[in-house]
Amino acid sequence: MGLPMAKHLLINNHEVYVYNRTSTKAMDLVKEFPSSCHVISSSDEDIQRVLADQSIGIIISMLFDYQNIVDVVFQNLDKLGGSPLSGKVFIQMSTISVEQSARLDELTGRCGGEFIEAPVLGTNTVAIAGKLQVLLGCSKELFERVESLNVLQNFGSLKHVGEKSKAIKMKLSLNFLVASLTGVLANSISLVQSNDLDVNMYADIVRDSALYFKYFDMKLPRLLNHDYSDMNFSVNGIVKDLDCIEKMAEDSKVNTNLISTIKNLYEQAGNRDEQIKGQEDFASVFEIMKKE
Ligand SMILES: NC(=O)c1ccc[n+]([C@@H]2O[C@H](COP(=O)([O-])OP(=O)(O)OC[C@H]3O[C@@H](n4cnc5c(N)ncnc54)[C@H](OP(=O)(O)O)[C@@H]3O)[C@@H](O)[C@H]2O)c1
């Protein structure tokens, strides 16, 4: 997700310092935008130099999970000491848990900076099109200030969900819909196929009914072709998110039965192939629907 997002910033004339663990992945950006794109190497010194740069006002992270953010950003800030984020806004865009978001807010404050949680709805394809929905959790004043900088708008539309923690809670609620719809669709199709019913007729009936949702035709071809290679989002990613969703449900006294069952299905999908290790599209949950 980070790559197309950085590209939108560059297209719109922002100067961008890009960090990626595998720095070669950022090289095409440097070739395309040689004067405004700077790649940060994986050395701690290089990361610290950029984090401490007073001319940089906004730091955006789009790493896989909370631990990556701590390792890449906060361990390096720690080594700098003092208030290296003074005058800066740290915008965290990954899907993480409510507690993890609160912890990053606290760490940001300790380094003298302001924190915004800004998880997104939309796949990599949506990120390439610049049409993500960016959900913001922060004070109205900070939202208006960041909105006026015209940075996050490069990724898509902005929605101020409310104060801190509201945006990540909204994102996790939405992701439960994503995970469960995909699981339910996979389960329903396996019933059709295992009972010698015509899957095309099934699809036509759904399309002509009130049951139809746009997502149905996005996921159906993947399932019918058993094609999980061109990844929208990984099985490991959806398991990570379901962990956060389960915890949020427990804390807000919401029934966790369905959440735990769906998480268990994706865990099974992640364990189904020792070679792939959950690094395939999460639609592969379809593969574990049929009992041996
Ligand atoms: N993909 C989606 O459809 C989607 C939609 C909405 C939200 N999200 C959320 O957005 C975030 C990023 O998703 P993504 O799909 O871009 O994930 P991804 O393809 O797995 O990329 C994650 C990034 O994290 C880096 N990373 C992973 N482990 C690391 C480590 N130990 N140390 C340093 N860097 C590490 C990766 O570096 P390398 O390139 O070196 O591996 C990569 O830059 C996740 O929190 C995800 O839940 C994803």
The ligand as an SDF file (V2000), in Angstrom:
LIG
                    3D

 48 52  0  0  0  0  0  0  0  0999 V2000
   -3.5250   -4.4540    1.3510 N   0  0  0  0  0  0  0  0  0  0  0  0
   -4.7270   -3.9700    1.6480 C   0  0  0  0  0  0  0  0  0  0  0  0
   -5.7100   -4.1940    0.9240 O   0  0  0  0  0  0  0  0  0  0  0  0
   -4.9160   -3.1020    2.8720 C   0  0  0  0  0  0  0  0  0  0  0  0
   -6.0780   -2.3270    2.9500 C   0  0  0  0  0  0  0  0  0  0  0  0
   -6.2640   -1.5070    4.0590 C   0  0  0  0  0  0  0  0  0  0  0  0
   -5.3210   -1.4960    5.0850 C   0  0  0  0  0  0  0  0  0  0  0  0
   -4.2140   -2.2900    4.9910 N   0  0  0  0  0  0  0  0  0  0  0  0
   -3.2550   -2.2390    6.1100 C   0  0  0  0  0  0  0  0  0  0  0  0
   -2.1490   -1.4560    5.6790 O   0  0  0  0  0  0  0  0  0  0  0  0
   -0.9220   -1.9640    6.2400 C   0  0  0  0  0  0  0  0  0  0  0  0
    0.0440   -2.3060    5.1130 C   0  0  0  0  0  0  0  0  0  0  0  0
   -0.5780   -3.2900    4.3140 O   0  0  0  0  0  0  0  0  0  0  0  0
    0.1110   -3.8730    3.0030 P   0  0  0  0  0  0  0  0  0  0  0  0
   -0.9440   -4.6320    2.2820 O   0  0  0  0  0  0  0  0  0  0  0  0
    0.8540   -2.8120    2.3000 O   0  0  0  0  0  0  0  0  0  0  0  0
    1.1270   -4.8890    3.6630 O   0  0  0  0  0  0  0  0  0  0  0  0
    2.4700   -5.5050    3.0340 P   0  0  0  0  0  0  0  0  0  0  0  0
    2.3260   -5.5950    1.5550 O   0  0  0  0  0  0  0  0  0  0  0  0
    2.7250   -6.7240    3.8210 O   0  0  0  0  0  0  0  0  0  0  0  0
    3.5700   -4.3730    3.3090 O   0  0  0  0  0  0  0  0  0  0  0  0
    3.8750   -4.0000    4.5760 C   0  0  0  0  0  0  0  0  0  0  0  0
    5.1350   -3.1850    4.6770 C   0  0  0  0  0  0  0  0  0  0  0  0
    5.7000   -3.4780    5.9560 O   0  0  0  0  0  0  0  0  0  0  0  0
    7.0670   -3.8160    5.7700 C   0  0  0  0  0  0  0  0  0  0  0  0
    7.5060   -4.7560    6.7970 N   0  0  0  0  0  0  0  0  0  0  0  0
    6.9940   -5.9810    7.0760 C   0  0  0  0  0  0  0  0  0  0  0  0
    7.6690   -6.5410    8.1010 N   0  0  0  0  0  0  0  0  0  0  0  0
    8.6270   -5.6580    8.4670 C   0  0  0  0  0  0  0  0  0  0  0  0
    9.6460   -5.6590    9.4530 C   0  0  0  0  0  0  0  0  0  0  0  0
    9.8020   -6.6930   10.2910 N   0  0  0  0  0  0  0  0  0  0  0  0
   10.4570   -4.5860    9.5420 N   0  0  0  0  0  0  0  0  0  0  0  0
   10.3040   -3.5410    8.6990 C   0  0  0  0  0  0  0  0  0  0  0  0
    9.3600   -3.4670    7.7440 N   0  0  0  0  0  0  0  0  0  0  0  0
    8.5330   -4.5230    7.6310 C   0  0  0  0  0  0  0  0  0  0  0  0
    7.1660   -4.3900    4.3860 C   0  0  0  0  0  0  0  0  0  0  0  0
    8.4980   -4.3150    3.9160 O   0  0  0  0  0  0  0  0  0  0  0  0
    9.0460   -5.2850    2.7560 P   0  0  0  0  0  0  0  0  0  0  0  0
    8.6060   -4.6740    1.4650 O   0  0  0  0  0  0  0  0  0  0  0  0
   10.5160   -5.2670    2.9540 O   0  0  0  0  0  0  0  0  0  0  0  0
    8.4460   -6.6500    2.9860 O   0  0  0  0  0  0  0  0  0  0  0  0
    6.2100   -3.4660    3.6400 C   0  0  0  0  0  0  0  0  0  0  0  0
    6.8210   -2.2460    3.3410 O   0  0  0  0  0  0  0  0  0  0  0  0
   -1.3110   -3.1690    7.0960 C   0  0  0  0  0  0  0  0  0  0  0  0
   -1.4610   -2.7800    8.4310 O   0  0  0  0  0  0  0  0  0  0  0  0
   -2.6700   -3.5770    6.5220 C   0  0  0  0  0  0  0  0  0  0  0  0
   -3.4630   -4.2260    7.4880 O   0  0  0  0  0  0  0  0  0  0  0  0
   -3.9770   -3.0790    3.9000 C   0  0  0  0  0  0  0  0  0  0  0  0
  1  2  1  0
  2  3  2  0
  2  4  1  0
  4  5  1  0
  4 48  2  0
  5  6  2  0
  6  7  1  0
  7  8  2  0
  8  9  1  0
  8 48  1  0
  9 10  1  0
  9 46  1  0
 10 11  1  0
 11 12  1  0
 11 44  1  0
 12 13  1  0
 13 14  1  0
 14 15  2  0
 14 16  1  0
 14 17  1  0
 17 18  1  0
 18 19  2  0
 18 20  1  0
 18 21  1  0
 21 22  1  0
 22 23  1  0
 23 24  1  0
 23 42  1  0
 24 25  1  0
 25 26  1  0
 25 36  1  0
 26 27  1  0
 26 35  1  0
 27 28  2  0
 28 29  1  0
 29 30  1  0
 29 35  2  0
 30 31  1  0
 30 32  2  0
 32 33  1  0
 33 34  2  0
 34 35  1  0
 36 37  1  0
 36 42  1  0
 37 38  1  0
 38 39  2  0
 38 40  1  0
 38 41  1  0
 42 43  1  0
 44 45  1  0
 44 46  1  0
 46 47  1  0
M  CHG  2   8   1  16  -1
M  END
$$$$
